[in-house]
């Protein structure tokens, strides 16, 4: 189960109040003989509509913050775009290349959602499971990187018959690409793991302190996880 989240009608109040205020002002200006340009009214209305649409869709987007969903999406996208027919299509066609980058960017955002919790992740996905999640991400990327490093075969025809550049053959270039992939991934992973380990240590101390005060364990877990420990302690 994902962490509880429901749409409070009060969340819509600022948007609706802004719309009403704008409409009243537009009406006043019209009566004075200085009506607002139609395109301005249209753009404002479009903005309000997009805000309302965002509130309707937040609940559905939360599924992307589930690691069971996010990790397969990211891994599938990573491997698919490295298949020869898709990779070479991206090299030869600028539109496919642009789509490739858009997919990598989107899948990357989705992969990090459960860790950063821009949208609420499942309740069970605390700091400990996040460490395991990051490790799984590292394994997925390392496997692909090793394939390029140790394959002994150039996978992409677009490079297979190319000339050596700066004394680097296509096969060596492919191996270097795999190495760069693993090095870059290792740096990001180490930073993420260090951050999570520090966070887990801090959370442990705060959690224990709140539990010793006799507070509800579930409320303590949620408050510590979302940085609201002081607020919970102040209610005591």
GROMACS elastic network, one bead per residue, 0.5 to 0.9 nm:
[ bonds ]
;  ai    aj funct       b0    kb
    1     4     6  0.83248   500
    1   122     6  0.57818   500
    1   123     6  0.68390   500
    1   124     6  0.83040   500
    2     5     6  0.83250   500
    2    62     6  0.78555   500
    2    63     6  0.79718   500
    2    65     6  0.87639   500
    2    66     6  0.76550   500
    2   120     6  0.70208   500
    2   121     6  0.60040   500
    2   123     6  0.58864   500
    2   124     6  0.85284   500
    3   120     6  0.60594   500
    3   121     6  0.65250   500
    3   122     6  0.54615   500
    3   123     6  0.52593   500
    3   124     6  0.89330   500
    4   120     6  0.83467   500
    4   123     6  0.87019   500
    5    59     6  0.76045   500
    5   120     6  0.81993   500
    6    59     6  0.76443   500
    7    10     6  0.84717   500
    7    11     6  0.72024   500
    7    12     6  0.87177   500
    7    55     6  0.74608   500
    7    56     6  0.81788   500
    7    58     6  0.88420   500
    7    59     6  0.81355   500
    8    11     6  0.54608   500
    8    12     6  0.75790   500
    9    12     6  0.54665   500
    9    13     6  0.68717   500
   10    14     6  0.78410   500
   11    14     6  0.69587   500
   11    15     6  0.80941   500
   11    55     6  0.84632   500
   12    15     6  0.54816   500
   12    16     6  0.62318   500
   12    17     6  0.86195   500
   12    51     6  0.89437   500
   12    52     6  0.74805   500
   12    55     6  0.79397   500
   13    16     6  0.51506   500
   13    17     6  0.59261   500
   13    18     6  0.84842   500
   14    17     6  0.50940   500
   14    18     6  0.60967   500
   14    19     6  0.86084   500
   15    18     6  0.52179   500
   15    19     6  0.63273   500
   15    20     6  0.87855   500
   15    48     6  0.68024   500
   15    51     6  0.74635   500
   15    52     6  0.77685   500
   16    19     6  0.50093   500
   16    20     6  0.61911   500
   16    21     6  0.85717   500
   16    48     6  0.81111   500
   17    20     6  0.50801   500
   17    21     6  0.60461   500
   17    22     6  0.84717   500
   18    21     6  0.51360   500
   18    22     6  0.60689   500
   18    23     6  0.85449   500
   18    48     6  0.85960   500
   19    22     6  0.51594   500
   19    23     6  0.61292   500
   19    24     6  0.86441   500
   19    44     6  0.83516   500
   19    45     6  0.78375   500
   19    48     6  0.70732   500
   20    23     6  0.50752   500
   20    24     6  0.61571   500
   20    25     6  0.86017   500
   21    24     6  0.51678   500
   21    25     6  0.61991   500
   21    26     6  0.85881   500
   22    25     6  0.51454   500
   22    26     6  0.60872   500
   22    27     6  0.85541   500
   22    41     6  0.88613   500
   22    44     6  0.85744   500
   23    26     6  0.50711   500
   23    27     6  0.61229   500
   23    28     6  0.86425   500
   23    41     6  0.88079   500
   24    27     6  0.50804   500
   24    28     6  0.62251   500
   24    29     6  0.87213   500
   25    28     6  0.50678   500
   25    29     6  0.62550   500
   25    30     6  0.85884   500
   26    29     6  0.52041   500
   26    30     6  0.61689   500
   26    31     6  0.87531   500
   26    35     6  0.68785   500
   26    36     6  0.63896   500
   26    41     6  0.83369   500
   27    30     6  0.50580   500
   27    31     6  0.63312   500
   27    32     6  0.87728   500
   27    35     6  0.78590   500
   27    36     6  0.89573   500
   28    31     6  0.52210   500
   28    32     6  0.64098   500
   28    33     6  0.89047   500
   28    34     6  0.88204   500
   28    35     6  0.84084   500
   29    32     6  0.50617   500
   29    33     6  0.64699   500
   29    34     6  0.52559   500
   29    35     6  0.52590   500
   29    36     6  0.70178   500
   30    33     6  0.52003   500
   30    34     6  0.54311   500
   30    36     6  0.71147   500
   31    34     6  0.74254   500
   31    35     6  0.76246   500
   32    35     6  0.76385   500
   35    38     6  0.85738   500
   36    39     6  0.85086   500
   36    40     6  0.69883   500
   36    41     6  0.71716   500
   37    40     6  0.54365   500
   37    41     6  0.67240   500
   37    42     6  0.88779   500
   38    41     6  0.51330   500
   38    42     6  0.61291   500
   38    43     6  0.86334   500
   39    43     6  0.60795   500
   39    44     6  0.85407   500
   40    43     6  0.51732   500
   40    44     6  0.61766   500
   40    45     6  0.85315   500
   41    44     6  0.51781   500
   41    45     6  0.60840   500
   41    46     6  0.85247   500
   42    45     6  0.51011   500
   42    46     6  0.60732   500
   42    47     6  0.86330   500
   43    47     6  0.62245   500
   43    48     6  0.87353   500
   44    47     6  0.51025   500
   44    48     6  0.63623   500
   44    49     6  0.86801   500
   45    48     6  0.51174   500
   45    49     6  0.61650   500
   45    50     6  0.86542   500
   46    49     6  0.50429   500
   46    50     6  0.61964   500
   46    51     6  0.86887   500
   47    50     6  0.51533   500
   47    51     6  0.63094   500
   47    52     6  0.87486   500
   48    51     6  0.51483   500
   48    52     6  0.62922   500
   48    53     6  0.85712   500
   49    52     6  0.51698   500
   49    53     6  0.60681   500
   49    54     6  0.85950   500
   50    54     6  0.61155   500
   50    55     6  0.88126   500
   51    54     6  0.50846   500
   51    55     6  0.65839   500
   51    56     6  0.89004   500
   52    55     6  0.52522   500
   52    56     6  0.64798   500
   52    57     6  0.88523   500
   53    56     6  0.51009   500
   53    57     6  0.62487   500
   53    58     6  0.87061   500
   54    57     6  0.52276   500
   54    58     6  0.60981   500
   55    58     6  0.55030   500
   55    59     6  0.79149   500
   56    59     6  0.69498   500
   56    60     6  0.81121   500
   57    60     6  0.53506   500
   57    61     6  0.62761   500
   57    62     6  0.88818   500
   58    61     6  0.51311   500
   58    62     6  0.63996   500
   58   119     6  0.83097   500
   59    62     6  0.54685   500
   59    63     6  0.79326   500
   60    63     6  0.62414   500
   60    64     6  0.83833   500
   61    64     6  0.57172   500
   61    65     6  0.76907   500
   61   119     6  0.79471   500
   62    65     6  0.53954   500
   62    66     6  0.73373   500
   62   119     6  0.58385   500
   62   120     6  0.66177   500
   62   121     6  0.73920   500
   63    66     6  0.54735   500
   63    67     6  0.89118   500
   63    69     6  0.71485   500
   63    70     6  0.84304   500
   63   119     6  0.88725   500
   63   121     6  0.81750   500
   64    67     6  0.76290   500
   64    68     6  0.88075   500
   64    69     6  0.60536   500
   64    70     6  0.56233   500
   64   110     6  0.63139   500
   64   111     6  0.84963   500
   64   113     6  0.72489   500
   64   114     6  0.79198   500
   64   119     6  0.82596   500
   64   121     6  0.84871   500
   65    68     6  0.86691   500
   65    69     6  0.74624   500
   65    70     6  0.64503   500
   65   110     6  0.70445   500
   65   111     6  0.81494   500
   65   112     6  0.82588   500
   65   113     6  0.50874   500
   65   115     6  0.83005   500
   65   117     6  0.68639   500
   65   118     6  0.80693   500
   65   119     6  0.60166   500
   65   120     6  0.64730   500
   65   122     6  0.76356   500
   66    69     6  0.54009   500
   66    70     6  0.60410   500
   66    71     6  0.85603   500
   66   113     6  0.80540   500
   66   114     6  0.59700   500
   66   120     6  0.84122   500
   66   121     6  0.54489   500
   66   122     6  0.60621   500
   66   125     6  0.84025   500
   67    71     6  0.56504   500
   67    72     6  0.83316   500
   67   111     6  0.76688   500
   67   113     6  0.82546   500
   67   114     6  0.57356   500
   67   115     6  0.84876   500
   67   121     6  0.76985   500
   67   122     6  0.82418   500
   67   125     6  0.80576   500
   67   130     6  0.88194   500
   67   133     6  0.75097   500
   68    71     6  0.61018   500
   68    72     6  0.69804   500
   69    72     6  0.58761   500
   69    73     6  0.64386   500
   69    74     6  0.89170   500
   69   110     6  0.89397   500
   69   111     6  0.89020   500
   70    73     6  0.52799   500
   70    74     6  0.62599   500
   70    75     6  0.86667   500
   70   107     6  0.79901   500
   70   110     6  0.56075   500
   70   111     6  0.51086   500
   70   112     6  0.80588   500
   70   113     6  0.76589   500
   70   114     6  0.74993   500
   71    74     6  0.52237   500
   71    75     6  0.60567   500
   71    76     6  0.84335   500
   71   107     6  0.89517   500
   71   110     6  0.80575   500
   71   111     6  0.57390   500
   71   112     6  0.89582   500
   71   133     6  0.81910   500
   71   136     6  0.84891   500
   71   137     6  0.73512   500
   72    75     6  0.50747   500
   72    76     6  0.57874   500
   72    77     6  0.83132   500
   72   111     6  0.87381   500
   73    76     6  0.53147   500
   73    77     6  0.61384   500
   73    78     6  0.86205   500
   73   107     6  0.65750   500
   73   110     6  0.78213   500
   73   111     6  0.76985   500
   74    77     6  0.52300   500
   74    78     6  0.61595   500
   74    79     6  0.87787   500
   74   104     6  0.80636   500
   74   106     6  0.86837   500
   74   108     6  0.64445   500
   74   109     6  0.88719   500
   74   110     6  0.71189   500
   74   111     6  0.58029   500
   74   137     6  0.88844   500
   75    78     6  0.50578   500
   75    79     6  0.62488   500
   75    80     6  0.84747   500
   75   107     6  0.84463   500
   75   111     6  0.87846   500
   75   137     6  0.79888   500
   75   140     6  0.68561   500
   75   141     6  0.81199   500
   76    79     6  0.53683   500
   76    80     6  0.59225   500
   76    81     6  0.85678   500
   77    80     6  0.52429   500
   77    81     6  0.62304   500
   77    82     6  0.87474   500
   77   103     6  0.71483   500
   77   104     6  0.70735   500
   77   107     6  0.68435   500
   78    81     6  0.57374   500
   78    82     6  0.67129   500
   78   103     6  0.89738   500
   78   104     6  0.72427   500
   78   107     6  0.83378   500
   78   141     6  0.83108   500
   78   144     6  0.89030   500
   79    82     6  0.52111   500
   79    83     6  0.66457   500
   79   144     6  0.76560   500
   80    83     6  0.53724   500
   80    84     6  0.89215   500
   80    86     6  0.72723   500
   80    87     6  0.85256   500
   81    84     6  0.80200   500
   81    85     6  0.85809   500
   81    86     6  0.55719   500
   81    87     6  0.56344   500
   81    90     6  0.86266   500
   81   100     6  0.70436   500
   81   103     6  0.89742   500
   81   104     6  0.87526   500
   82    85     6  0.84010   500
   82    86     6  0.68184   500
   82    87     6  0.54466   500
   82    88     6  0.89133   500
   82   144     6  0.89708   500
   83    86     6  0.56383   500
   83    87     6  0.59142   500
   83    88     6  0.84382   500
   83   155     6  0.85434   500
   83   156     6  0.87006   500
   84    87     6  0.50998   500
   84    88     6  0.58320   500
   84    89     6  0.82653   500
   84   155     6  0.65549   500
   84   156     6  0.56010   500
   84   157     6  0.79307   500
   85    88     6  0.54214   500
   85    89     6  0.60933   500
   85    90     6  0.87297   500
   85   156     6  0.83697   500
   86    89     6  0.50266   500
   86    90     6  0.62614   500
   86    91     6  0.87531   500
   86    96     6  0.83960   500
   86   100     6  0.88246   500
   87    90     6  0.51989   500
   87    91     6  0.64496   500
   87    92     6  0.88923   500
   87    97     6  0.85650   500
   87   100     6  0.86436   500
   87   156     6  0.77384   500
   88    92     6  0.62008   500
   88    93     6  0.85057   500
   88   156     6  0.68040   500
   88   157     6  0.77199   500
   88   158     6  0.65122   500
   89    92     6  0.51926   500
   89    93     6  0.58559   500
   89    94     6  0.87427   500
   89    96     6  0.64415   500
   89    97     6  0.75971   500
   90    93     6  0.53983   500
   90    94     6  0.66094   500
   90    95     6  0.75834   500
   90    98     6  0.78373   500
   90    99     6  0.81905   500
   90   100     6  0.68567   500
   91    94     6  0.72753   500
   91    96     6  0.79981   500
   91    97     6  0.64751   500
   91   158     6  0.80450   500
   92    96     6  0.81763   500
   92    97     6  0.80593   500
   92   158     6  0.86944   500
   93    96     6  0.54441   500
   93    97     6  0.62438   500
   93    98     6  0.87812   500
   94    98     6  0.61230   500
   94    99     6  0.85828   500
   95    98     6  0.51156   500
   95    99     6  0.62773   500
   95   100     6  0.86241   500
   96   100     6  0.60613   500
   96   101     6  0.87127   500
   97   101     6  0.64282   500
   97   102     6  0.86961   500
   98   101     6  0.52536   500
   98   102     6  0.62415   500
   98   103     6  0.86648   500
   99   102     6  0.50027   500
   99   103     6  0.60984   500
   99   104     6  0.85952   500
  100   103     6  0.51589   500
  100   104     6  0.62195   500
  100   105     6  0.86175   500
  101   104     6  0.50707   500
  101   105     6  0.60743   500
  101   106     6  0.85220   500
  102   105     6  0.51553   500
  102   106     6  0.60853   500
  102   107     6  0.84641   500
  103   106     6  0.51559   500
  103   107     6  0.58847   500
  103   108     6  0.82594   500
  104   107     6  0.52122   500
  104   108     6  0.58907   500
  104   109     6  0.85691   500
  105   108     6  0.51199   500
  105   109     6  0.63055   500
  105   110     6  0.87441   500
  106   109     6  0.51670   500
  106   110     6  0.62840   500
  106   111     6  0.86385   500
  107   110     6  0.50100   500
  107   111     6  0.60604   500
  107   112     6  0.87455   500
  108   111     6  0.50341   500
  108   112     6  0.64262   500
  108   113     6  0.87459   500
  109   112     6  0.53364   500
  109   113     6  0.62448   500
  110   113     6  0.51488   500
  110   114     6  0.77989   500
  111   114     6  0.69662   500
  111   115     6  0.80241   500
  111   137     6  0.85961   500
  112   115     6  0.53050   500
  112   116     6  0.60924   500
  112   117     6  0.79588   500
  112   118     6  0.89184   500
  113   116     6  0.53600   500
  113   117     6  0.52183   500
  113   118     6  0.59656   500
  113   119     6  0.67045   500
  113   120     6  0.84801   500
  113   121     6  0.77745   500
  114   117     6  0.50921   500
  114   118     6  0.78203   500
  114   119     6  0.76378   500
  114   120     6  0.75243   500
  114   121     6  0.53086   500
  114   122     6  0.82099   500
  114   125     6  0.78744   500
  114   130     6  0.78198   500
  114   133     6  0.89926   500
  115   118     6  0.84916   500
  115   121     6  0.80146   500
  115   125     6  0.86999   500
  115   126     6  0.88875   500
  115   127     6  0.83558   500
  115   130     6  0.61709   500
  115   131     6  0.89829   500
  115   133     6  0.83669   500
  115   134     6  0.83894   500
  116   119     6  0.81745   500
  116   120     6  0.89956   500
  116   121     6  0.88984   500
  117   120     6  0.51947   500
  117   121     6  0.58621   500
  118   121     6  0.85148   500
  120   123     6  0.82698   500
  121   124     6  0.83175   500
  121   125     6  0.65538   500
  121   126     6  0.86894   500
  122   125     6  0.54111   500
  122   126     6  0.83183   500
  123   126     6  0.69993   500
  123   222     6  0.80726   500
  124   129     6  0.79113   500
  125   128     6  0.76149   500
  125   129     6  0.54898   500
  125   130     6  0.64894   500
  126   129     6  0.56205   500
  126   130     6  0.62338   500
  126   131     6  0.89444   500
  126   221     6  0.88958   500
  126   225     6  0.72275   500
  127   131     6  0.64568   500
  127   196     6  0.64308   500
  127   197     6  0.80873   500
  127   199     6  0.74785   500
  127   200     6  0.59502   500
  127   203     6  0.87862   500
  127   225     6  0.80362   500
  128   131     6  0.53174   500
  128   132     6  0.68555   500
  128   133     6  0.88728   500
  128   196     6  0.81292   500
  128   197     6  0.85109   500
  128   200     6  0.72604   500
  129   132     6  0.50881   500
  129   133     6  0.61446   500
  129   134     6  0.87347   500
  130   134     6  0.61943   500
  130   135     6  0.85407   500
  130   193     6  0.88824   500
  130   196     6  0.76645   500
  131   134     6  0.52825   500
  131   135     6  0.63271   500
  131   136     6  0.87870   500
  131   192     6  0.84165   500
  131   193     6  0.63511   500
  131   196     6  0.66982   500
  131   197     6  0.79355   500
  132   136     6  0.62610   500
  132   137     6  0.87446   500
  133   136     6  0.50824   500
  133   137     6  0.63483   500
  133   138     6  0.87192   500
  134   137     6  0.50324   500
  134   138     6  0.62713   500
  134   139     6  0.87512   500
  134   189     6  0.67294   500
  134   192     6  0.75640   500
  134   193     6  0.73162   500
  135   138     6  0.50325   500
  135   139     6  0.63032   500
  135   140     6  0.87813   500
  135   189     6  0.76391   500
  135   193     6  0.84650   500
  136   139     6  0.50549   500
  136   140     6  0.62530   500
  136   141     6  0.87149   500
  137   140     6  0.52406   500
  137   141     6  0.63697   500
  137   142     6  0.85631   500
  137   185     6  0.89250   500
  137   189     6  0.84518   500
  138   141     6  0.53019   500
  138   142     6  0.59520   500
  138   143     6  0.86075   500
  138   182     6  0.84275   500
  138   185     6  0.66814   500
  138   186     6  0.71468   500
  138   189     6  0.67342   500
  139   143     6  0.61000   500
  139   144     6  0.87566   500
  140   143     6  0.54720   500
  140   144     6  0.67462   500
  140   145     6  0.88947   500
  141   144     6  0.53466   500
  141   145     6  0.61915   500
  141   146     6  0.86859   500
  141   181     6  0.75426   500
  141   182     6  0.68754   500
  141   185     6  0.71708   500
  142   146     6  0.60451   500
  142   147     6  0.85711   500
  142   178     6  0.86180   500
  142   181     6  0.78807   500
  142   182     6  0.56789   500
  142   185     6  0.79494   500
  142   186     6  0.86990   500
  143   146     6  0.52388   500
  143   147     6  0.63538   500
  143   182     6  0.89504   500
  144   147     6  0.51285   500
  144   148     6  0.67106   500
  144   149     6  0.88764   500
  144   178     6  0.74460   500
  144   181     6  0.86136   500
  144   182     6  0.86669   500
  145   148     6  0.53751   500
  145   149     6  0.63366   500
  145   150     6  0.88146   500
  145   175     6  0.82797   500
  145   177     6  0.77839   500
  145   179     6  0.63149   500
  145   180     6  0.81672   500
  145   181     6  0.59481   500
  145   182     6  0.57631   500
  146   150     6  0.59091   500
  146   151     6  0.78479   500
  146   175     6  0.83573   500
  146   178     6  0.63578   500
  146   179     6  0.76383   500
  146   182     6  0.80357   500
  147   150     6  0.55851   500
  147   151     6  0.54179   500
  147   175     6  0.85998   500
  147   178     6  0.74912   500
  148   151     6  0.56026   500
  148   152     6  0.81194   500
  148   153     6  0.84283   500
  148   154     6  0.83968   500
  148   155     6  0.84106   500
  148   171     6  0.88144   500
  148   174     6  0.59440   500
  148   175     6  0.52611   500
  148   176     6  0.81930   500
  148   177     6  0.73306   500
  148   178     6  0.50120   500
  148   179     6  0.80786   500
  149   152     6  0.77386   500
  149   171     6  0.88468   500
  149   172     6  0.83161   500
  149   174     6  0.69301   500
  149   176     6  0.69624   500
  149   177     6  0.78375   500
  149   178     6  0.53624   500
  149   179     6  0.65517   500
  150   153     6  0.84593   500
  150   175     6  0.71187   500
  150   178     6  0.89981   500
  151   154     6  0.77904   500
  151   155     6  0.86945   500
  151   171     6  0.89648   500
  151   175     6  0.82802   500
  152   171     6  0.70505   500
  152   175     6  0.86537   500
  153   160     6  0.89118   500
  153   171     6  0.66078   500
  153   174     6  0.89419   500
  154   157     6  0.74572   500
  154   159     6  0.75144   500
  154   160     6  0.58115   500
  154   170     6  0.68388   500
  154   171     6  0.54033   500
  154   172     6  0.89705   500
  154   174     6  0.69907   500
  155   159     6  0.82971   500
  155   160     6  0.75365   500
  155   171     6  0.87901   500
  155   174     6  0.84268   500
  156   159     6  0.56592   500
  156   160     6  0.61338   500
  157   161     6  0.68965   500
  157   162     6  0.88614   500
  158   161     6  0.69504   500
  158   162     6  0.73577   500
  159   162     6  0.51021   500
  159   163     6  0.84095   500
  159   170     6  0.60433   500
  159   171     6  0.87140   500
  160   163     6  0.87005   500
  160   170     6  0.60800   500
  160   171     6  0.77654   500
  161   170     6  0.79399   500
  162   165     6  0.87677   500
  162   169     6  0.82845   500
  162   170     6  0.68140   500
  163   168     6  0.88372   500
  163   169     6  0.72129   500
  163   170     6  0.76212   500
  164   167     6  0.55358   500
  164   168     6  0.52794   500
  164   170     6  0.66923   500
  165   168     6  0.53582   500
  165   169     6  0.69265   500
  165   170     6  0.85202   500
  166   169     6  0.86223   500
  168   171     6  0.81126   500
  168   172     6  0.59376   500
  168   173     6  0.61317   500
  169   172     6  0.51345   500
  169   173     6  0.60319   500
  169   174     6  0.86018   500
  170   174     6  0.61623   500
  170   175     6  0.86590   500
  171   174     6  0.51073   500
  171   175     6  0.63073   500
  171   176     6  0.86787   500
  172   176     6  0.61359   500
  172   177     6  0.85552   500
  173   176     6  0.50422   500
  173   177     6  0.61793   500
  173   178     6  0.87269   500
  174   177     6  0.50302   500
  174   178     6  0.63885   500
  174   179     6  0.87398   500
  175   178     6  0.51226   500
  175   179     6  0.62742   500
  175   180     6  0.86801   500
  176   180     6  0.60861   500
  176   181     6  0.84981   500
  177   180     6  0.51227   500
  177   181     6  0.61798   500
  177   182     6  0.87560   500
  178   181     6  0.50440   500
  178   182     6  0.63693   500
  178   183     6  0.87123   500
  179   182     6  0.51646   500
  179   183     6  0.61018   500
  179   184     6  0.85098   500
  180   183     6  0.50771   500
  180   184     6  0.59450   500
  180   185     6  0.83017   500
  181   184     6  0.53929   500
  181   185     6  0.60740   500
  181   186     6  0.85263   500
  182   185     6  0.50526   500
  182   186     6  0.59260   500
  182   187     6  0.86459   500
  183   186     6  0.50329   500
  183   187     6  0.63014   500
  183   188     6  0.87547   500
  184   187     6  0.53310   500
  184   188     6  0.64234   500
  184   189     6  0.85943   500
  185   188     6  0.52468   500
  185   189     6  0.59777   500
  185   190     6  0.85653   500
  186   190     6  0.60326   500
  186   191     6  0.85855   500
  187   190     6  0.52406   500
  187   191     6  0.63125   500
  187   192     6  0.86481   500
  188   191     6  0.52547   500
  188   192     6  0.61679   500
  188   193     6  0.85845   500
  189   192     6  0.50670   500
  189   193     6  0.59653   500
  189   194     6  0.84463   500
  190   193     6  0.51087   500
  190   194     6  0.60074   500
  190   195     6  0.85155   500
  191   194     6  0.52039   500
  191   195     6  0.62200   500
  191   196     6  0.86700   500
  192   195     6  0.51612   500
  192   196     6  0.61752   500
  192   197     6  0.86270   500
  193   196     6  0.50456   500
  193   197     6  0.60240   500
  193   198     6  0.85556   500
  194   197     6  0.51764   500
  194   198     6  0.62387   500
  194   199     6  0.85198   500
  195   198     6  0.52934   500
  195   199     6  0.61117   500
  195   200     6  0.86018   500
  196   200     6  0.59656   500
  196   201     6  0.85833   500
  197   200     6  0.50607   500
  197   201     6  0.62821   500
  197   202     6  0.87076   500
  198   201     6  0.52170   500
  198   202     6  0.62910   500
  198   203     6  0.85745   500
  199   202     6  0.51535   500
  199   203     6  0.59867   500
  199   204     6  0.84996   500
  200   203     6  0.50695   500
  200   204     6  0.60740   500
  200   205     6  0.88245   500
  201   204     6  0.51889   500
  201   205     6  0.66264   500
  201   206     6  0.89429   500
  202   205     6  0.54119   500
  202   206     6  0.64086   500
  202   207     6  0.85480   500
  203   206     6  0.51828   500
  203   207     6  0.57885   500
  203   208     6  0.83981   500
  203   221     6  0.89385   500
  203   224     6  0.61707   500
  203   225     6  0.73689   500
  204   207     6  0.51567   500
  204   208     6  0.61061   500
  204   209     6  0.86113   500
  204   224     6  0.88238   500
  205   208     6  0.53277   500
  205   209     6  0.63054   500
  205   210     6  0.88402   500
  206   209     6  0.51452   500
  206   210     6  0.63151   500
  206   211     6  0.86569   500
  206   224     6  0.70449   500
  206   229     6  0.73908   500
  207   210     6  0.52744   500
  207   211     6  0.61315   500
  207   212     6  0.86141   500
  207   217     6  0.86584   500
  207   220     6  0.63920   500
  207   221     6  0.69140   500
  207   223     6  0.88369   500
  207   224     6  0.64389   500
  207   229     6  0.81645   500
  208   211     6  0.51053   500
  208   212     6  0.61549   500
  208   213     6  0.87918   500
  209   212     6  0.52656   500
  209   213     6  0.67159   500
  210   213     6  0.51765   500
  210   214     6  0.70064   500
  210   215     6  0.62027   500
  210   216     6  0.87840   500
  210   217     6  0.85661   500
  210   220     6  0.66487   500
  210   229     6  0.79459   500
  210   232     6  0.85805   500
  210   233     6  0.69927   500
  211   214     6  0.52615   500
  211   215     6  0.54565   500
  211   216     6  0.72999   500
  211   217     6  0.65008   500
  211   220     6  0.70732   500
  212   215     6  0.74923   500
  213   233     6  0.86763   500
  213   236     6  0.85269   500
  214   217     6  0.83532   500
  215   218     6  0.87311   500
  215   219     6  0.74193   500
  215   220     6  0.67382   500
  215   232     6  0.87509   500
  215   233     6  0.85176   500
  215   236     6  0.80888   500
  216   219     6  0.53039   500
  216   220     6  0.61215   500
  216   221     6  0.87493   500
  217   221     6  0.61726   500
  217   222     6  0.86980   500
  218   221     6  0.51342   500
  218   222     6  0.63276   500
  218   223     6  0.85885   500
  219   222     6  0.52503   500
  219   223     6  0.60373   500
  219   224     6  0.85376   500
  219   232     6  0.81259   500
  220   223     6  0.51178   500
  220   224     6  0.60108   500
  220   225     6  0.83576   500
  220   229     6  0.72264   500
  220   232     6  0.76143   500
  221   224     6  0.53637   500
  221   225     6  0.60252   500
  221   226     6  0.86763   500
  221   229     6  0.89552   500
  222   225     6  0.51083   500
  222   226     6  0.62176   500
  222   227     6  0.85047   500
  222   228     6  0.80577   500
  222   229     6  0.85736   500
  223   226     6  0.54218   500
  223   227     6  0.60021   500
  223   230     6  0.83378   500
  223   231     6  0.79966   500
  223   232     6  0.66362   500
  224   227     6  0.51994   500
  224   228     6  0.59009   500
  224   229     6  0.50131   500
  224   230     6  0.87280   500
  224   232     6  0.89404   500
  225   228     6  0.76294   500
  225   229     6  0.83090   500
  226   229     6  0.80040   500
  227   230     6  0.79693   500
  227   231     6  0.88057   500
  228   231     6  0.52528   500
  228   232     6  0.63742   500
  228   233     6  0.87254   500
  229   232     6  0.51314   500
  229   233     6  0.61054   500
  229   234     6  0.85583   500
  230   234     6  0.60376   500
  230   235     6  0.87929   500
  231   234     6  0.51330   500
  231   235     6  0.66764   500
  232   235     6  0.53971   500
  232   236     6  0.71105   500
  233   236     6  0.55099   500
